[in-house]
Amino acid sequence: MALALRCLRQLPPLTHNSLSGLIRPPLQVPLRCTTLILNGCRQCVAHQTMLTRHLATKKAKVKGKGQAQARVNINAALVEDIINLREVNDELQSVMEVLKEDFSKNLNIRTSQGALDHLTVTTKDGKFPLNQLGQISQQSPQLIIVNMASFPESTAAAIKAIRESGMNLNPEVDGIIIRVPVPKVTREHRESLAKLAKQLTNKAKDSLRKVRSNAVNRVKKVKSTVSEDTIKLIEKQIQQMADDTAAEMDKLLAGKTKELLS
């Protein structure tokens, strides 16, 4: 009996020893080897992400209705072999400057001789500013004179241009002399100028869209050699530049409308 008990006491150690031979510890990979493996994976994809990582810095995306979207700020030097963003910006600003000039020429509450200087006259020989065809002078605050002695054959065309200028002018002709009575400043006249300001702004925005579209098309031409993420990022930058310029136009229009109607 005692011998049997001693044999039973030996069973757990024996079982433990036999099982321990079957159970192996998990494979331990040295830290240095793990680092090499990870670095190798990184190198495989580095060339695909390097340009996109360095093109822009984005603010954290803002989620929520009515809040501003994340903005892009691309380093123009990194994409100059794809598109010259400085030239695109210059084209957008040129459209803005043309709008400012149009406002200055066409939206004066009180018509002056300067408002007629660059009025475009269409003749059989082409289009010319009125001040190149006739001598313009302000005879009085209520009357502007245009002397067409140098190009009398263009008198009819000049009258047509003045009438269609959008400045509420009704010229009168006496031979080669065009008399332009300056209209009184009425509420109707102010509202007409405000409407013209809106039309000029919409025309300028059309030009903005053409600049943006042309720039995006130039970017898409190299899509076979540049990653899709890079293309999208550049397109977003171009759209952002156009939107910023359009916002400047809206601000200019709001100020001019307030000036005209107040």
GROMACS elastic network, one bead per residue, 0.5 to 0.9 nm:
[ bonds ]
;  ai    aj funct       b0    kb
    1     4     6  0.51081   500
    1     5     6  0.64170   500
    1     6     6  0.87905   500
    2     5     6  0.51878   500
    2     6     6  0.63391   500
    2     7     6  0.87892   500
    3     6     6  0.52336   500
    3     7     6  0.64509   500
    3     8     6  0.89168   500
    4     7     6  0.51678   500
    4     8     6  0.64242   500
    4     9     6  0.88793   500
    5     8     6  0.50989   500
    5     9     6  0.63342   500
    5    10     6  0.88924   500
    6     9     6  0.52097   500
    6    10     6  0.66495   500
    7    10     6  0.53471   500
    7    11     6  0.68775   500
    8    11     6  0.53312   500
    8    12     6  0.81240   500
    9    12     6  0.68800   500
    9    13     6  0.82134   500
   10    13     6  0.58754   500
   10    14     6  0.63637   500
   10    15     6  0.87915   500
   11    14     6  0.51570   500
   11    15     6  0.60389   500
   11    16     6  0.85379   500
   12    15     6  0.50195   500
   12    16     6  0.59408   500
   12    17     6  0.84308   500
   13    16     6  0.50028   500
   13    17     6  0.60113   500
   13    18     6  0.85453   500
   14    17     6  0.51218   500
   14    18     6  0.61951   500
   14    19     6  0.86573   500
   15    18     6  0.51644   500
   15    19     6  0.61852   500
   15    20     6  0.85039   500
   16    19     6  0.52431   500
   16    20     6  0.60031   500
   16    21     6  0.86745   500
   17    20     6  0.51536   500
   17    21     6  0.64930   500
   18    21     6  0.54024   500
   18    22     6  0.69162   500
   19    22     6  0.51134   500
   19    23     6  0.63680   500
   20    23     6  0.52127   500
   20    24     6  0.75794   500
   21    24     6  0.72903   500
   24    27     6  0.85544   500
   25    28     6  0.83549   500
   29    32     6  0.83542   500
   29    33     6  0.66719   500
   29    34     6  0.67609   500
   30    33     6  0.53960   500
   30    34     6  0.65336   500
   30    35     6  0.88952   500
   31    34     6  0.51212   500
   31    35     6  0.62888   500
   31    36     6  0.87509   500
   32    35     6  0.51844   500
   32    36     6  0.63715   500
   32    37     6  0.88473   500
   33    36     6  0.50895   500
   33    37     6  0.63205   500
   33    38     6  0.87638   500
   34    37     6  0.51590   500
   34    38     6  0.62772   500
   34    39     6  0.85666   500
   35    38     6  0.52220   500
   35    39     6  0.60485   500
   35    40     6  0.85197   500
   36    39     6  0.51197   500
   36    40     6  0.61163   500
   36    41     6  0.87827   500
   37    40     6  0.51372   500
   37    41     6  0.64908   500
   37    42     6  0.88192   500
   38    41     6  0.51849   500
   38    42     6  0.62971   500
   38    43     6  0.87373   500
   39    42     6  0.50485   500
   39    43     6  0.62307   500
   39    44     6  0.87807   500
   40    43     6  0.52036   500
   40    44     6  0.65077   500
   41    44     6  0.51959   500
   41    45     6  0.69719   500
   41    46     6  0.87317   500
   42    45     6  0.56312   500
   42    46     6  0.59188   500
   43    46     6  0.50422   500
   43    47     6  0.75546   500
   44    47     6  0.73720   500
   44    48     6  0.85416   500
   45    48     6  0.54866   500
   45    49     6  0.66993   500
   45    50     6  0.86880   500
   46    49     6  0.54430   500
   46    50     6  0.57560   500
   47    50     6  0.55386   500
   47    51     6  0.77790   500
   48    51     6  0.73858   500
   48    52     6  0.80831   500
   48   227     6  0.73521   500
   49    52     6  0.54285   500
   49    53     6  0.60798   500
   49    54     6  0.88101   500
   49   227     6  0.86164   500
   49   229     6  0.89346   500
   50    53     6  0.52774   500
   50    54     6  0.65146   500
   50    55     6  0.87941   500
   51    54     6  0.53498   500
   51    55     6  0.60553   500
   51    78     6  0.80320   500
   51   227     6  0.88364   500
   51   230     6  0.73858   500
   52    55     6  0.52374   500
   52    56     6  0.74122   500
   52   227     6  0.83036   500
   52   229     6  0.68332   500
   52   230     6  0.55481   500
   52   233     6  0.80427   500
   53    56     6  0.69739   500
   53    57     6  0.82938   500
   54    57     6  0.77196   500
   54    74     6  0.83239   500
   54    75     6  0.79816   500
   54    78     6  0.80144   500
   55    73     6  0.78614   500
   55    74     6  0.51146   500
   55    75     6  0.57936   500
   55    76     6  0.82211   500
   55    78     6  0.65986   500
   55    79     6  0.77288   500
   55   230     6  0.78654   500
   55   233     6  0.80808   500
   55   234     6  0.85965   500
   56    72     6  0.60545   500
   56    73     6  0.50808   500
   56    75     6  0.64418   500
   56   233     6  0.80757   500
   57    71     6  0.84553   500
   57    72     6  0.64255   500
   57    73     6  0.58735   500
   57    74     6  0.71967   500
   58    61     6  0.79739   500
   58    70     6  0.64184   500
   58    71     6  0.60134   500
   58    72     6  0.55174   500
   58    73     6  0.70296   500
   59    62     6  0.84215   500
   59    69     6  0.89933   500
   59    70     6  0.56420   500
   59    71     6  0.65351   500
   59    72     6  0.79478   500
   60    70     6  0.65938   500
   61    68     6  0.87634   500
   61    69     6  0.66160   500
   61    70     6  0.51597   500
   61    71     6  0.87105   500
   62    67     6  0.67185   500
   62    68     6  0.67457   500
   62    69     6  0.61455   500
   62    70     6  0.66502   500
   63    66     6  0.89587   500
   63    67     6  0.70962   500
   63    68     6  0.85426   500
   63    69     6  0.80321   500
   64    67     6  0.57688   500
   64    68     6  0.86681   500
   65    68     6  0.87992   500
   68    71     6  0.85621   500
   71   236     6  0.87362   500
   71   237     6  0.81639   500
   71   240     6  0.76746   500
   72   233     6  0.76934   500
   72   234     6  0.88133   500
   72   236     6  0.72720   500
   72   237     6  0.58776   500
   72   240     6  0.77503   500
   73    76     6  0.88350   500
   73   237     6  0.70700   500
   74    77     6  0.86342   500
   74    78     6  0.80252   500
   74    79     6  0.83009   500
   74   233     6  0.82537   500
   74   234     6  0.75567   500
   74   237     6  0.69950   500
   75    78     6  0.57067   500
   75    79     6  0.73401   500
   76    79     6  0.55655   500
   76    80     6  0.60775   500
   76    83     6  0.84817   500
   76    84     6  0.70614   500
   76    85     6  0.59334   500
   76    86     6  0.72605   500
   77    80     6  0.53093   500
   77    81     6  0.84068   500
   77    84     6  0.83376   500
   77    85     6  0.87804   500
   78    81     6  0.77244   500
   78    82     6  0.88030   500
   79    82     6  0.52374   500
   79    83     6  0.61443   500
   79    84     6  0.72919   500
   79    85     6  0.81216   500
   79   234     6  0.83525   500
   80    83     6  0.50156   500
   80    85     6  0.72547   500
   81    84     6  0.74903   500
   82   218     6  0.80233   500
   82   219     6  0.63207   500
   82   222     6  0.70393   500
   82   226     6  0.87787   500
   83    86     6  0.88788   500
   83    87     6  0.86096   500
   83    88     6  0.84765   500
   83   215     6  0.77219   500
   83   218     6  0.71331   500
   83   219     6  0.64308   500
   83   234     6  0.88055   500
   84    87     6  0.54903   500
   84    88     6  0.66183   500
   84    89     6  0.89358   500
   85    89     6  0.61751   500
   85    90     6  0.85798   500
   85   215     6  0.87315   500
   85   237     6  0.88380   500
   85   238     6  0.77596   500
   86    89     6  0.50793   500
   86    90     6  0.61906   500
   86    91     6  0.87101   500
   87    91     6  0.62329   500
   87    92     6  0.86791   500
   88    91     6  0.51415   500
   88    92     6  0.63429   500
   88    93     6  0.87127   500
   88   211     6  0.73808   500
   88   212     6  0.79163   500
   88   215     6  0.69233   500
   88   238     6  0.78946   500
   88   241     6  0.86607   500
   89    92     6  0.50670   500
   89    93     6  0.61585   500
   89    94     6  0.85524   500
   89   238     6  0.85648   500
   89   241     6  0.70358   500
   89   242     6  0.83124   500
   90    93     6  0.50902   500
   90    94     6  0.60923   500
   90    95     6  0.87915   500
   91    94     6  0.50532   500
   91    95     6  0.65623   500
   91    96     6  0.88608   500
   91   208     6  0.85054   500
   91   211     6  0.69264   500
   92    95     6  0.53149   500
   92    96     6  0.65553   500
   92    97     6  0.89418   500
   92   207     6  0.85070   500
   92   208     6  0.62037   500
   92   211     6  0.68271   500
   92   212     6  0.82820   500
   92   241     6  0.80428   500
   92   242     6  0.68862   500
   92   245     6  0.68558   500
   93    97     6  0.62219   500
   93    98     6  0.86849   500
   93   245     6  0.72811   500
   94    97     6  0.50644   500
   94    98     6  0.63023   500
   94    99     6  0.87497   500
   95    98     6  0.51749   500
   95    99     6  0.64340   500
   95   100     6  0.88628   500
   95   204     6  0.63605   500
   95   205     6  0.83650   500
   95   207     6  0.67992   500
   95   208     6  0.67813   500
   95   245     6  0.89762   500
   96    99     6  0.51881   500
   96   100     6  0.64240   500
   96   101     6  0.88256   500
   96   204     6  0.73289   500
   96   208     6  0.86659   500
   96   245     6  0.72468   500
   96   246     6  0.85546   500
   96   248     6  0.81540   500
   96   249     6  0.70345   500
   97   100     6  0.50498   500
   97   101     6  0.62772   500
   97   102     6  0.86392   500
   98   101     6  0.50849   500
   98   102     6  0.61811   500
   98   103     6  0.86669   500
   98   204     6  0.79502   500
   99   102     6  0.50021   500
   99   103     6  0.62024   500
   99   104     6  0.86138   500
   99   200     6  0.69417   500
   99   201     6  0.68336   500
   99   203     6  0.87787   500
   99   204     6  0.63225   500
   99   249     6  0.80441   500
  100   103     6  0.51068   500
  100   104     6  0.62292   500
  100   105     6  0.87273   500
  100   249     6  0.89103   500
  100   252     6  0.82366   500
  101   104     6  0.50131   500
  101   105     6  0.61512   500
  101   106     6  0.84799   500
  102   105     6  0.52015   500
  102   106     6  0.58356   500
  102   107     6  0.77450   500
  102   197     6  0.87301   500
  102   200     6  0.73605   500
  103   106     6  0.54746   500
  103   107     6  0.52695   500
  103   108     6  0.80104   500
  103   197     6  0.69057   500
  103   200     6  0.78988   500
  103   256     6  0.82191   500
  104   107     6  0.60665   500
  104   108     6  0.69775   500
  104   115     6  0.81119   500
  105   108     6  0.70735   500
  105   114     6  0.74633   500
  105   115     6  0.50934   500
  105   116     6  0.77543   500
  105   117     6  0.84823   500
  105   118     6  0.76083   500
  105   119     6  0.83707   500
  106   111     6  0.87956   500
  106   115     6  0.63050   500
  106   116     6  0.85629   500
  106   119     6  0.88625   500
  106   165     6  0.79576   500
  106   166     6  0.77376   500
  106   167     6  0.69217   500
  106   193     6  0.81184   500
  106   196     6  0.83521   500
  106   197     6  0.84866   500
  107   110     6  0.87144   500
  107   111     6  0.86477   500
  107   115     6  0.84573   500
  107   167     6  0.77370   500
  107   193     6  0.59126   500
  107   194     6  0.80017   500
  107   196     6  0.77818   500
  107   197     6  0.71222   500
  107   256     6  0.84855   500
  107   260     6  0.82214   500
  108   111     6  0.59466   500
  108   112     6  0.79447   500
  108   115     6  0.74342   500
  108   167     6  0.85058   500
  108   193     6  0.81169   500
  108   260     6  0.84599   500
  109   167     6  0.89758   500
  109   185     6  0.67746   500
  109   189     6  0.80185   500
  109   190     6  0.68622   500
  109   193     6  0.77426   500
  109   260     6  0.69010   500
  110   141     6  0.89972   500
  110   182     6  0.75512   500
  110   183     6  0.78964   500
  110   184     6  0.79405   500
  110   185     6  0.68489   500
  111   114     6  0.81079   500
  111   115     6  0.62816   500
  111   116     6  0.84049   500
  111   141     6  0.88360   500
  111   142     6  0.89217   500
  111   144     6  0.88559   500
  111   167     6  0.76514   500
  111   169     6  0.88542   500
  111   182     6  0.61120   500
  111   183     6  0.77327   500
  112   115     6  0.54293   500
  112   116     6  0.73721   500
  112   138     6  0.72043   500
  112   141     6  0.79882   500
  112   143     6  0.89314   500
  112   144     6  0.74671   500
  112   182     6  0.79851   500
  113   116     6  0.54530   500
  113   117     6  0.66333   500
  113   136     6  0.63874   500
  113   137     6  0.61468   500
  113   138     6  0.58684   500
  113   144     6  0.63730   500
  113   145     6  0.84029   500
  114   117     6  0.51458   500
  114   118     6  0.78834   500
  114   136     6  0.85107   500
  115   118     6  0.71959   500
  115   119     6  0.74941   500
  116   119     6  0.51662   500
  116   120     6  0.88302   500
  116   129     6  0.85743   500
  116   130     6  0.67708   500
  116   131     6  0.74779   500
  116   136     6  0.78628   500
  116   162     6  0.77743   500
  116   165     6  0.88881   500
  117   120     6  0.87292   500
  117   129     6  0.66128   500
  117   130     6  0.56844   500
  117   132     6  0.82672   500
  117   136     6  0.73990   500
  118   121     6  0.89014   500
  118   128     6  0.83147   500
  118   130     6  0.59092   500
  118   131     6  0.65221   500
  118   132     6  0.86716   500
  119   128     6  0.81728   500
  119   129     6  0.53575   500
  119   130     6  0.54281   500
  119   131     6  0.79230   500
  119   158     6  0.88986   500
  119   161     6  0.71583   500
  119   162     6  0.74983   500
  119   165     6  0.74038   500
  120   127     6  0.63663   500
  120   128     6  0.55865   500
  120   130     6  0.61057   500
  120   158     6  0.84920   500
  120   161     6  0.67767   500
  120   162     6  0.89082   500
  120   165     6  0.88054   500
  121   126     6  0.83377   500
  121   127     6  0.55232   500
  121   128     6  0.52965   500
  121   129     6  0.59642   500
  121   130     6  0.59696   500
  121   133     6  0.85759   500
  121   154     6  0.84409   500
  121   157     6  0.62291   500
  121   158     6  0.56872   500
  121   159     6  0.88164   500
  121   160     6  0.80509   500
  121   161     6  0.55744   500
  121   162     6  0.84604   500
  122   125     6  0.80175   500
  122   126     6  0.59062   500
  122   128     6  0.65838   500
  122   129     6  0.88633   500
  122   154     6  0.86950   500
  122   157     6  0.63350   500
  122   158     6  0.78831   500
  122   160     6  0.89638   500
  122   161     6  0.76115   500
  123   126     6  0.51827   500
  123   127     6  0.59783   500
  123   128     6  0.77055   500
  123   153     6  0.89884   500
  123   154     6  0.65021   500
  123   157     6  0.62134   500
  123   158     6  0.85536   500
  124   127     6  0.82763   500
  124   154     6  0.86794   500
  125   128     6  0.89308   500
  128   131     6  0.83360   500
  128   132     6  0.66888   500
  128   133     6  0.73250   500
  129   132     6  0.55663   500
  129   133     6  0.70885   500
  130   133     6  0.52853   500
  130   134     6  0.61007   500
  130   135     6  0.83699   500
  130   136     6  0.83647   500
  130   146     6  0.88871   500
  130   158     6  0.68985   500
  130   161     6  0.86402   500
  131   134     6  0.53317   500
  131   135     6  0.61034   500
  131   136     6  0.65104   500
  131   146     6  0.87340   500
  132   135     6  0.77392   500
  133   147     6  0.87415   500
  133   148     6  0.65558   500
  133   149     6  0.86255   500
  133   150     6  0.66626   500
  133   151     6  0.58133   500
  133   152     6  0.85939   500
  133   154     6  0.74544   500
  133   155     6  0.87474   500
  133   158     6  0.83717   500
  134   146     6  0.59057   500
  134   147     6  0.52487   500
  134   149     6  0.69826   500
  134   150     6  0.65437   500
  134   151     6  0.69722   500
  134   152     6  0.86329   500
  134   154     6  0.89573   500
  134   155     6  0.86375   500
  134   158     6  0.86613   500
  135   145     6  0.79961   500
  135   146     6  0.54885   500
  135   148     6  0.66373   500
  135   149     6  0.81951   500
  135   150     6  0.83843   500
  136   144     6  0.72325   500
  136   145     6  0.57871   500
  136   147     6  0.64824   500
  136   148     6  0.89404   500
  137   140     6  0.89919   500
  137   143     6  0.89440   500
  137   144     6  0.58917   500
  137   145     6  0.53015   500
  137   146     6  0.65350   500
  137   147     6  0.83722   500
  138   141     6  0.70127   500
  138   142     6  0.84083   500
  138   143     6  0.62901   500
  138   145     6  0.61735   500
  138   146     6  0.88617   500
  139   142     6  0.78881   500
  139   143     6  0.56562   500
  139   144     6  0.56650   500
  139   145     6  0.64439   500
  140   143     6  0.51152   500
  140   144     6  0.69747   500
  141   144     6  0.79076   500
  141   182     6  0.73193   500
  142   180     6  0.85138   500
  142   181     6  0.57930   500
  142   183     6  0.73851   500
  142   184     6  0.84020   500
  143   179     6  0.68767   500
  143   180     6  0.57068   500
  143   182     6  0.54941   500
  144   178     6  0.83060   500
  144   179     6  0.59725   500
  144   181     6  0.63470   500
  144   182     6  0.70926   500
  145   177     6  0.69864   500
  145   178     6  0.58173   500
  145   180     6  0.61747   500
  145   181     6  0.87464   500
  146   176     6  0.83956   500
  146   177     6  0.59018   500
  146   179     6  0.64612   500
  146   180     6  0.77845   500
  147   150     6  0.80266   500
  147   152     6  0.87821   500
  147   176     6  0.61848   500
  147   178     6  0.63770   500
  147   179     6  0.87781   500
  148   151     6  0.54880   500
  148   152     6  0.51619   500
  148   153     6  0.83724   500
  148   154     6  0.75256   500
  148   155     6  0.62016   500
  148   158     6  0.87281   500
  148   175     6  0.88472   500
  148   176     6  0.50980   500
  148   177     6  0.61129   500
  148   178     6  0.75568   500
  149   152     6  0.53846   500
  149   176     6  0.59290   500
  149   177     6  0.78380   500
  150   153     6  0.89218   500
  151   154     6  0.56290   500
  151   155     6  0.72646   500
  151   176     6  0.87360   500
  152   155     6  0.53722   500
  152   156     6  0.85818   500
  152   175     6  0.85519   500
  152   176     6  0.58850   500
  153   156     6  0.73874   500
  153   157     6  0.83943   500
  153   176     6  0.89115   500
  154   157     6  0.52459   500
  154   158     6  0.61535   500
  154   159     6  0.87577   500
  155   158     6  0.50904   500
  155   159     6  0.62856   500
  155   160     6  0.87162   500
  155   173     6  0.84716   500
  155   175     6  0.86307   500
  155   176     6  0.66056   500
  155   177     6  0.83224   500
  155   178     6  0.79065   500
  156   159     6  0.51758   500
  156   160     6  0.63070   500
  156   161     6  0.87359   500
  156   173     6  0.88850   500
  157   160     6  0.51038   500
  157   161     6  0.62506   500
  157   162     6  0.87403   500
  158   161     6  0.51030   500
  158   162     6  0.62467   500
  158   163     6  0.87001   500
  158   178     6  0.86533   500
  159   162     6  0.51873   500
  159   163     6  0.62504   500
  159   164     6  0.86781   500
  159   170     6  0.87306   500
  159   171     6  0.64501   500
  159   172     6  0.80114   500
  159   173     6  0.78651   500
  159   178     6  0.74210   500
  160   163     6  0.52331   500
  160   164     6  0.61956   500
  160   165     6  0.85342   500
  160   171     6  0.88815   500
  161   164     6  0.52051   500
  161   165     6  0.59437   500
  162   165     6  0.51718   500
  162   166     6  0.82345   500
  162   167     6  0.80824   500
  162   168     6  0.89187   500
  162   169     6  0.66228   500
  162   170     6  0.76193   500
  162   171     6  0.69769   500
  162   180     6  0.85426   500
  163   166     6  0.73337   500
  163   167     6  0.78977   500
  163   168     6  0.72958   500
  163   169     6  0.56391   500
  163   170     6  0.58348   500
  163   171     6  0.67833   500
  164   167     6  0.78649   500
  164   168     6  0.82824   500
  164   169     6  0.81837   500
  165   168     6  0.75155   500
  165   169     6  0.76491   500
  166   169     6  0.76238   500
  166   192     6  0.79634   500
  166   193     6  0.77212   500
  166   196     6  0.72147   500
  167   189     6  0.81786   500
  167   192     6  0.81677   500
  167   193     6  0.72951   500
  167   196     6  0.89748   500
  168   182     6  0.88526   500
  168   183     6  0.72420   500
  168   189     6  0.71024   500
  168   192     6  0.81705   500
  168   193     6  0.89099   500
  169   180     6  0.68856   500
  169   181     6  0.71284   500
  169   182     6  0.70411   500
  169   183     6  0.69141   500
  170   179     6  0.88397   500
  170   180     6  0.64983   500
  170   181     6  0.69169   500
  170   182     6  0.86070   500
  170   183     6  0.85965   500
  171   178     6  0.64863   500
  171   179     6  0.56035   500
  171   181     6  0.66961   500
  172   177     6  0.84377   500
  172   178     6  0.56951   500
  172   179     6  0.50543   500
  172   180     6  0.63241   500
  172   181     6  0.81569   500
  173   176     6  0.71406   500
  173   177     6  0.58376   500
  173   179     6  0.61322   500
  173   180     6  0.87123   500
  174   177     6  0.51193   500
  174   178     6  0.62720   500
  174   179     6  0.77464   500
  175   178     6  0.78579   500
  183   186     6  0.83367   500
  183   189     6  0.84806   500
  184   189     6  0.82130   500
  185   188     6  0.82676   500
  185   189     6  0.62345   500
  185   190     6  0.71165   500
  186   189     6  0.50933   500
  186   190     6  0.63709   500
  186   191     6  0.87089   500
  187   190     6  0.50827   500
  187   191     6  0.61927   500
  187   192     6  0.85339   500
  187   261     6  0.76805   500
  188   191     6  0.51553   500
  188   192     6  0.61287   500
  188   193     6  0.87196   500
  189   193     6  0.63052   500
  189   194     6  0.86997   500
  190   193     6  0.51583   500
  190   194     6  0.62618   500
  190   195     6  0.86839   500
  190   260     6  0.56220   500
  190   261     6  0.58949   500
  190   262     6  0.89195   500
  191   195     6  0.61789   500
  191   196     6  0.85990   500
  191   257     6  0.87877   500
  191   260     6  0.75214   500
  191   261     6  0.67359   500
  192   195     6  0.51095   500
  192   196     6  0.62668   500
  192   197     6  0.87057   500
  193   197     6  0.61676   500
  193   198     6  0.87394   500
  193   257     6  0.83983   500
  193   260     6  0.71445   500
  193   261     6  0.89749   500
  194   197     6  0.50090   500
  194   198     6  0.64697   500
  194   199     6  0.87995   500
  194   253     6  0.87736   500
  194   256     6  0.76934   500
  194   257     6  0.54371   500
  194   258     6  0.86962   500
  194   260     6  0.63624   500
  194   261     6  0.73891   500
  195   198     6  0.51879   500
  195   199     6  0.63801   500
  195   200     6  0.87815   500
  195   257     6  0.86407   500
  196   200     6  0.61499   500
  196   201     6  0.85570   500
  197   200     6  0.51788   500
  197   201     6  0.62009   500
  197   202     6  0.87089   500
  197   253     6  0.67273   500
  197   256     6  0.76219   500
  197   257     6  0.73701   500
  198   201     6  0.50960   500
  198   202     6  0.62230   500
  198   203     6  0.86312   500
  198   253     6  0.69702   500
  198   257     6  0.85167   500
  199   202     6  0.51871   500
  199   203     6  0.62208   500
  199   204     6  0.86722   500
  200   203     6  0.50972   500
  200   204     6  0.62520   500
  200   205     6  0.87322   500
  201   204     6  0.50378   500
  201   205     6  0.62358   500
  201   206     6  0.87103   500
  201   249     6  0.67793   500
  201   250     6  0.77858   500
  201   252     6  0.89809   500
  201   253     6  0.70637   500
  202   205     6  0.50139   500
  202   206     6  0.63247   500
  202   207     6  0.88090   500
  203   206     6  0.51344   500
  203   207     6  0.66027   500
  203   208     6  0.88708   500
  204   207     6  0.50627   500
  204   208     6  0.63502   500
  204   209     6  0.88387   500
  204   246     6  0.87730   500
  204   249     6  0.83710   500
  205   209     6  0.62713   500
  205   210     6  0.86861   500
  205   245     6  0.89360   500
  205   246     6  0.65990   500
  205   249     6  0.81542   500
  206   209     6  0.51792   500
  206   210     6  0.64644   500
  206   211     6  0.88910   500
  207   210     6  0.51010   500
  207   211     6  0.63990   500
  207   212     6  0.87419   500
  208   211     6  0.51630   500
  208   212     6  0.62341   500
  208   213     6  0.85751   500
  208   242     6  0.65216   500
  208   243     6  0.89951   500
  208   245     6  0.81037   500
  208   246     6  0.76669   500
  209   212     6  0.50450   500
  209   213     6  0.59705   500
  209   214     6  0.85107   500
  209   242     6  0.75236   500
  210   213     6  0.50730   500
  210   214     6  0.60815   500
  210   215     6  0.85476   500
  211   214     6  0.52725   500
  211   215     6  0.62339   500
  211   216     6  0.87136   500
  211   242     6  0.83527   500
  212   215     6  0.51806   500
  212   216     6  0.61981   500
  212   217     6  0.86425   500
  212   235     6  0.89985   500
  212   238     6  0.65170   500
  212   239     6  0.67593   500
  212   241     6  0.86477   500
  212   242     6  0.65187   500
  213   216     6  0.51847   500
  213   217     6  0.61745   500
  213   218     6  0.87166   500
  214   217     6  0.51564   500
  214   218     6  0.63591   500
  214   219     6  0.88607   500
  215   218     6  0.51840   500
  215   219     6  0.64841   500
  215   220     6  0.88828   500
  215   235     6  0.84290   500
  215   238     6  0.74396   500
  216   219     6  0.50902   500
  216   220     6  0.62916   500
  216   221     6  0.88547   500
  216   234     6  0.83289   500
  216   235     6  0.60421   500
  216   238     6  0.73590   500
  216   239     6  0.87423   500
  217   220     6  0.51054   500
  217   221     6  0.64631   500
  218   221     6  0.53960   500
  218   222     6  0.75431   500
  219   222     6  0.59116   500
  219   223     6  0.70634   500
  219   231     6  0.68517   500
  219   234     6  0.77561   500
  219   235     6  0.76267   500
  220   223     6  0.51344   500
  220   224     6  0.84683   500
  220   231     6  0.71593   500
  220   235     6  0.89854   500
  221   224     6  0.76804   500
  222   225     6  0.56638   500
  222   226     6  0.64115   500
  222   231     6  0.86491   500
  223   226     6  0.51050   500
  223   227     6  0.68478   500
  223   228     6  0.69370   500
  223   230     6  0.89324   500
  223   231     6  0.67505   500
  224   227     6  0.77516   500
  224   228     6  0.88515   500
  226   229     6  0.84156   500
  226   230     6  0.66202   500
  226   231     6  0.69215   500
  227   230     6  0.53074   500
  227   231     6  0.64986   500
  227   232     6  0.88605   500
  228   231     6  0.51080   500
  228   232     6  0.62339   500
  228   233     6  0.85949   500
  229   232     6  0.51958   500
  229   233     6  0.61451   500
  229   234     6  0.87316   500
  230   233     6  0.50829   500
  230   234     6  0.62671   500
  230   235     6  0.86017   500
  231   234     6  0.52854   500
  231   235     6  0.61523   500
  231   236     6  0.86086   500
  232   235     6  0.50510   500
  232   236     6  0.61002   500
  232   237     6  0.86329   500
  233   236     6  0.51250   500
  233   237     6  0.63166   500
  233   238     6  0.88211   500
  234   237     6  0.50044   500
  234   238     6  0.63032   500
  234   239     6  0.86586   500
  235   238     6  0.51234   500
  235   239     6  0.61778   500
  235   240     6  0.85208   500
  236   239     6  0.50665   500
  236   240     6  0.60342   500
  236   241     6  0.86210   500
  237   240     6  0.50264   500
  237   241     6  0.62360   500
  237   242     6  0.87300   500
  238   241     6  0.51238   500
  238   242     6  0.63091   500
  238   243     6  0.86213   500
  239   242     6  0.51268   500
  239   243     6  0.60830   500
  239   244     6  0.85923   500
  240   243     6  0.50160   500
  240   244     6  0.61185   500
  240   245     6  0.86734   500
  241   244     6  0.51652   500
  241   245     6  0.63781   500
  241   246     6  0.87087   500
  242   245     6  0.51851   500
  242   246     6  0.61831   500
  242   247     6  0.86403   500
  243   247     6  0.61422   500
  243   248     6  0.87010   500
  244   247     6  0.50655   500
  244   248     6  0.64286   500
  244   249     6  0.88406   500
  245   248     6  0.50323   500
  245   249     6  0.64044   500
  245   250     6  0.87860   500
  246   250     6  0.62853   500
  246   251     6  0.86780   500
  247   250     6  0.50369   500
  247   251     6  0.62476   500
  247   252     6  0.86556   500
  248   251     6  0.50865   500
  248   252     6  0.62162   500
  248   253     6  0.86238   500
  249   252     6  0.50066   500
  249   253     6  0.60701   500
  249   254     6  0.85456   500
  250   253     6  0.50302   500
  250   254     6  0.60916   500
  250   255     6  0.86370   500
  251   254     6  0.51527   500
  251   255     6  0.63109   500
  251   256     6  0.86879   500
  252   255     6  0.52754   500
  252   256     6  0.62076   500
  252   257     6  0.85982   500
  253   256     6  0.51208   500
  253   257     6  0.59686   500
  253   258     6  0.84896   500
  254   257     6  0.52053   500
  254   258     6  0.61872   500
  254   259     6  0.86357   500
  255   258     6  0.52347   500
  255   259     6  0.62570   500
  255   260     6  0.87586   500
  256   260     6  0.61336   500
  256   261     6  0.86443   500
  257   260     6  0.51138   500
  257   261     6  0.61150   500
  257   262     6  0.83441   500
  258   261     6  0.54138   500
  258   262     6  0.58264   500
  259   262     6  0.55585   500
